Amino acid sequence: MNKQVFERIRSRFTEKGLKFTAKDGIFSFNMVTADVVGKLAMYIEVFDKYYVSYAVLANNVSPERYASVSEYLHRANFGLLFGNFEIDYSDGEIRFKITTDCEDVNVLTNYIIDRSVALPCAMFERYGEGMIKLMMGIGTPEELILESEKI
């Protein structure tokens, strides 16, 4: 774990007044989206040359919905420049992750730290409603991704 990066992130979160826990190179906190998704569990894990930010949906997918939700996530991932959605087939957890290069600690600005938290939340705000509909058996991956990607 890169201690300088860990302390830089801790300092930024403290400066912003974010309530978090930090232990063994991992930050944990909650964020609330502005849509039907609601609360997301957030984790940031710091390694030597990069850190990974995760936003985890509060509801897990039931096994009978894995195929449709997985298709939806693949469609959402197609063309994304930064980060990706993942589904854990062992328990149905859905998360969005983004990796941030921080080998050069001097380029780790507040903006970069803030974006590594904001982007996963924004992705759930954009694609979350479609995920939840599929989890309830409403719609198809193709039609819901088109709905989510309307600008």
KOLGUMAR-476582 format. One line per 3 residues: number of its first residue (from 1); their letters; for each residue x, y, z of N, C-alpha, C, O. Coordinates in steps of 0.1 Angstrom, whole numbers. Example, Ala and Ser with C-alpha at 12.3 -4.5 7.8 and 13.67 -1.06 7.14 Angstrom:
1 = as = 132:-57:78:123:-45:78:132:-33:78:142:-33:85  128:-22:71:137:-11:71:129:0:79:134:11:80
This chain:
1 = mnk = 8:-12:0:0:0:0:9:12:0:19:13:7  5:22:-8:12:35:-9:7:44:2:-4:49:1  15:46:12:11:54:24:8:69:20:-1:75:26
4 = qvf = 16:74:11:14:88:7:0:90:1:-7:99:3  -3:80:-8:-16:81:-15:-27:79:-4:-37:87:-5  -26:70:5:-36:67:15:-38:80:23:-50:84:26
7 = eri = -27:87:27:-29:99:35:-34:111:27:-42:119:32  -31:111:14:-37:122:5:-52:120:4:-59:130:5  -57:108:2:-71:105:1:-78:108:15:-88:114:15
10 = rsr = -71:103:26:-77:106:39:-79:121:41:-89:126:46  -68:128:38:-69:143:39:-80:149:31:-87:158:36  -82:145:19:-92:150:11:-106:147:16:-115:156:17
13 = fte = -108:135:21:-121:131:26:-124:139:39:-135:143:41  -114:141:47:-116:149:60:-119:163:56:-128:169:62  -112:169:47:-114:182:42:-129:184:37:-135:195:40
16 = kgl = -134:174:31:-148:175:25:-158:172:36:-170:173:33  -154:167:47:-164:164:58:-170:150:56:-181:148:61  -164:142:48:-170:129:45:-168:119:57:-157:119:63
19 = kft = -179:113:60:-178:103:71:-173:90:65:-180:84:56  -162:85:70:-156:73:64:-148:65:75:-145:70:86  -146:53:72:-136:45:80:-124:42:72:-126:40:59
22 = akd = -113:40:78:-101:37:70:-93:27:78:-89:29:90  -90:16:72:-82:5:79:-76:-4:68:-82:-8:58  -63:-7:71:-56:-17:62:-56:-13:47:-58:-22:39
25 = gif = -55:0:45:-55:4:31:-68:5:24:-69:7:12  -79:4:31:-92:5:25:-101:16:32:-102:16:45  -107:24:24:-116:34:29:-130:29:27:-133:23:16
28 = sfn = -139:31:36:-153:26:35:-162:38:38:-160:45:48  -173:40:30:-182:51:33:-195:48:24:-195:39:16  -205:56:27:-217:55:19:-220:68:11:-216:79:15
31 = mvt = -226:66:-1:-230:78:-9:-245:75:-12:-249:64:-13  -252:86:-15:-266:85:-18:-268:91:-32:-263:102:-35  -274:84:-41:-276:89:-55:-289:97:-55:-297:96:-46
34 = adv = -290:104:-66:-302:113:-68:-313:106:-75:-323:113:-80  -313:93:-76:-324:86:-83:-329:74:-75:-328:74:-63  -335:64:-82:-341:53:-75:-331:44:-69:-335:35:-60
37 = vgk = -318:44:-72:-308:36:-67:-307:38:-52:-306:28:-44  -306:50:-47:-305:54:-33:-291:52:-28:-281:57:-34  -289:45:-17:-276:44:-11:-267:33:-17:-271:22:-21
40 = lam = -254:38:-19:-244:29:-24:-233:28:-14:-229:37:-7  -228:15:-12:-216:13:-3:-204:16:-12:-203:11:-23  -195:24:-7:-183:28:-14:-171:23:-7:-170:23:5
43 = yie = -161:18:-15:-149:13:-10:-138:18:-19:-139:18:-31  -127:22:-13:-115:26:-20:-103:18:-14:-100:19:-2  -97:10:-23:-86:1:-18:-73:7:-25:-72:8:-37
46 = vfd = -63:10:-16:-51:16:-21:-40:5:-22:-37:-2:-13  -33:5:-34:-22:-4:-36:-10:5:-38:-10:17:-35  1:-1:-43:14:6:-44:13:17:-55:18:28:-53
49 = kyy = 8:13:-67:9:22:-78:-5:26:-83:-5:34:-93  -15:22:-77:-29:26:-81:-38:24:-69:-35:17:-59  -50:29:-71:-61:26:-61:-74:23:-69:-75:28:-80
52 = vsy = -82:15:-63:-95:11:-70:-107:16:-61:-107:14:-49  -116:23:-68:-128:28:-62:-140:19:-66:-141:16:-78  -148:15:-56:-159:6:-59:-172:13:-54:-172:18:-43
55 = avl = -182:12:-61:-196:16:-57:-204:3:-58:-204:-3:-68  -210:-1:-47:-218:-14:-46:-232:-11:-44:-236:-4:-35  -241:-17:-53:-255:-16:-52:-260:-23:-39:-255:-33:-36
58 = ann = -270:-17:-32:-275:-23:-20:-282:-36:-22:-282:-44:-13  -289:-37:-33:-296:-49:-36:-289:-59:-45:-283:-55:-55  -289:-72:-42:-282:-82:-50:-292:-88:-60:-304:-88:-58
61 = vsp = -287:-92:-71:-295:-98:-81:-298:-113:-78:-289:-120:-73  -311:-117:-80:-314:-131:-77:-309:-140:-89:-309:-135:-100  -305:-152:-86:-299:-161:-96:-307:-162:-109:-302:-162:-120
64 = ery = -320:-162:-108:-329:-163:-120:-328:-151:-129:-333:-151:-141  -322:-140:-124:-321:-127:-132:-307:-125:-136:-304:-114:-143  -297:-133:-133:-283:-131:-136:-281:-129:-151:-274:-119:-155
67 = asv = -287:-137:-160:-285:-136:-174:-289:-122:-180:-282:-116:-187  -301:-118:-176:-306:-105:-182:-298:-93:-176:-295:-84:-183  -296:-93:-163:-288:-82:-157:-274:-82:-163:-268:-72:-165
70 = sey = -268:-94:-164:-254:-95:-170:-254:-89:-184:-245:-81:-188  -264:-92:-192:-264:-87:-206:-265:-71:-205:-258:-64:-212  -274:-67:-196:-275:-52:-195:-262:-46:-191:-258:-35:-196
73 = lhr = -255:-52:-181:-242:-46:-177:-232:-47:-188:-224:-37:-189  -232:-57:-196:-222:-58:-208:-226:-46:-217:-217:-40:-223  -238:-44:-220:-242:-33:-229:-238:-20:-223:-234:-11:-231
76 = anf = -240:-18:-210:-236:-6:-204:-221:-4:-205:-216:7:-207  -213:-14:-203:-198:-14:-203:-193:-10:-217:-182:-4:-218  -200:-14:-227:-195:-12:-241:-193:3:-243:-203:11:-243
79 = gll = -181:7:-246:-178:20:-249:-174:29:-238:-170:41:-240  -176:24:-225:-172:32:-214:-157:35:-214:-149:26:-217  -153:47:-212:-139:51:-212:-132:48:-199:-120:44:-199
82 = fgn = -139:50:-188:-133:48:-175:-142:39:-167:-154:42:-165  -137:28:-161:-144:19:-152:-153:10:-159:-154:10:-172  -159:1:-151:-168:-9:-156:-177:-15:-145:-173:-14:-133
85 = fei = -188:-20:-150:-197:-27:-140:-193:-42:-139:-187:-47:-149  -195:-48:-128:-192:-62:-125:-204:-68:-118:-211:-61:-110  -206:-81:-120:-216:-88:-112:-208:-101:-106:-201:-107:-113
88 = dys = -211:-103:-94:-205:-115:-87:-215:-126:-88:-226:-125:-81  -212:-136:-95:-221:-147:-97:-223:-156:-84:-232:-165:-84  -214:-154:-74:-216:-162:-62:-227:-156:-53:-233:-164:-45
91 = dge = -230:-143:-54:-240:-138:-45:-249:-127:-52:-258:-122:-46  -246:-124:-65:-255:-114:-72:-251:-99:-69:-259:-90:-73  -240:-97:-63:-236:-83:-60:-232:-76:-73:-226:-82:-82
94 = irf = -237:-64:-75:-233:-55:-86:-225:-44:-81:-229:-37:-71  -214:-41:-88:-206:-29:-84:-200:-23:-97:-200:-29:-108  -197:-10:-95:-189:-3:-105:-176:0:-100:-174:4:-88
97 = kit = -165:-2:-108:-152:0:-103:-144:9:-113:-146:8:-125  -135:17:-107:-126:25:-115:-112:25:-109:-111:26:-97  -102:23:-117:-88:22:-112:-82:35:-115:-83:41:-126
100 = tdc = -75:41:-105:-68:54:-107:-53:51:-105:-48:46:-95  -45:55:-115:-31:54:-115:-25:65:-105:-29:77:-107  -17:61:-96:-11:71:-87:3:68:-84:8:70:-73
103 = edv = 10:62:-94:24:59:-92:32:72:-89:41:72:-81  28:83:-96:34:96:-93:24:103:-84:14:109:-88  27:103:-71:18:109:-61:15:124:-63:5:129:-60
106 = nvl = 25:130:-69:24:145:-72:13:149:-81:8:160:-81  8:139:-89:-3:143:-99:-16:139:-93:-27:140:-100  -17:133:-81:-29:130:-75:-36:142:-68:-33:145:-57
109 = tny = -44:149:-76:-50:161:-72:-63:159:-65:-69:147:-66  -69:169:-59:-82:168:-53:-92:164:-63:-102:157:-61  -91:170:-75:-100:168:-86:-100:153:-90:-111:147:-91
112 = iid = -89:147:-91:-88:132:-94:-94:124:-83:-101:114:-86  -91:127:-70:-97:120:-59:-113:121:-60:-120:111:-58  -117:133:-61:-132:136:-62:-138:128:-73:-149:123:-72
115 = rsv = -132:128:-85:-138:121:-97:-138:106:-94:-147:99:-99  -128:101:-87:-128:86:-85:-139:82:-75:-143:70:-75  -146:91:-69:-158:89:-60:-170:92:-68:-180:84:-68
118 = alp = -170:103:-75:-182:108:-83:-186:99:-95:-197:97:-97  -176:94:-102:-178:86:-114:-186:74:-111:-196:71:-118  -182:65:-102:-190:53:-99:-205:57:-95:-214:50:-99
121 = cam = -207:67:-87:-220:72:-84:-228:76:-96:-240:73:-98  -222:84:-105:-228:88:-117:-232:77:-126:-242:77:-133  -224:66:-127:-227:55:-135:-240:48:-130:-248:43:-137
124 = fer = -241:47:-116:-253:41:-111:-265:50:-113:-276:45:-115  -263:63:-113:-274:72:-116:-279:71:-130:-291:72:-133  -270:68:-139:-273:67:-153:-280:53:-156:-290:52:-163
127 = yge = -274:42:-151:-278:29:-154:-286:21:-143:-291:11:-146  -287:27:-131:-293:20:-120:-307:17:-122:-312:6:-118  -315:26:-127:-329:23:-129:-332:11:-137:-341:3:-134
130 = gmi = -325:10:-148:-326:-1:-157:-322:-14:-150:-329:-25:-152  -312:-14:-142:-308:-26:-134:-319:-30:-125:-322:-42:-124  -324:-21:-118:-335:-24:-108:-347:-29:-115:-353:-39:-110
133 = klm = -351:-24:-126:-362:-29:-134:-360:-43:-138:-368:-52:-137  -348:-46:-143:-344:-60:-147:-345:-69:-135:-349:-81:-136  -340:-65:-124:-340:-73:-111:-354:-76:-107:-356:-86:-101
136 = mgi = -364:-68:-111:-378:-70:-108:-385:-77:-119:-397:-80:-119  -378:-80:-130:-384:-88:-141:-391:-79:-151:-400:-83:-159  -388:-66:-151:-395:-56:-160:-386:-52:-171:-374:-48:-169
139 = gtp = -390:-54:-184:-383:-50:-195:-372:-60:-200:-370:-70:-194  -365:-56:-211:-354:-64:-216:-341:-55:-215:-342:-43:-214  -330:-62:-215:-317:-55:-214:-316:-45:-226:-311:-33:-224
142 = eel = -319:-49:-238:-318:-40:-249:-326:-27:-248:-321:-16:-250  -339:-29:-245:-348:-17:-244:-344:-8:-232:-345:4:-233  -340:-14:-221:-336:-6:-209:-323:1:-211:-321:12:-205
145 = ile = -313:-5:-218:-301:2:-221:-303:14:-230:-297:25:-228  -312:13:-240:-315:24:-248:-322:35:-240:-319:47:-243  -330:32:-231:-337:41:-222:-326:48:-214:-327:61:-212
148 = sek = -317:41:-208:-307:47:-199:-297:56:-207:-292:65:-201  -295:53:-219:-285:61:-227:-291:72:-235:-284:78:-243  -304:75:-233:-310:86:-240:-303:99:-234:-302:100:-222
151 = i = -300:108:-242:-294:120:-237:-303:132:-239:-300:143:-236
